[in-house]
Every structure is written in structure tokens, then in C-alpha cells.
Amino acid sequence: MALEFETELETLVVEELVEKKDLIVFNDDFNTFDHVIESLIKVCKHEIEQAEQCTWIIHYNGKCQVKRGEYEKLEPMCTALLERGITAEIQ
């Protein structure tokens, strides 16, 4: 029983040590809503409703956190969005 508890505790500690990052997409004056929505669906694996909501947030607030996770998982998504002409960064 004690070994099982120790393993669970170690797992929790390791999970807390992995720093989560945010993939942020910024508003611009040249990408269309449809292009951003399509990109979020293809690159970030959003459902259409989530992609639409993020796009409206980007439009009205100037930016939106579209994904949260480990840097290694977000970096290829950020690169793919940048290649599509969408301003994005990991923070």
C-alpha cells in the first residue's frame, strides 16, 4: 500500500514540475476569419465551435490562448501557424 502511494506522489510531483506554456494567436489585418478557423482546426485539432470562438476572441481582444501544454508539443503547432501567415507565439 505504501509503495502505491509513493508512486502516485512521485507522479504528481513530476507532473507539477513540467511547466505548461500557452500558444497565443494575435490579431492582424490580413488573415480572414475562415483562414484562421481552418488553421486552428487543422493545426491545433480544434472542433469548429472552439476554432470559431477563439477567432472571435482574437478579433475583439487582439489575442487568444488557443492551446496550453508542454513547449515540445506547442512548438510544431506554432511553427505551422506561422507558416500559414498567422502571428503566433509560445508564452
Secondary structure as UniProt FT lines:
FT   HELIX           2..17
FT   STRAND          21..26
FT   HELIX           33..44
FT   HELIX           48..61
FT   STRAND          63..69
FT   HELIX           71..83
FT   TURN            84..85
FT   STRAND          88..90
//
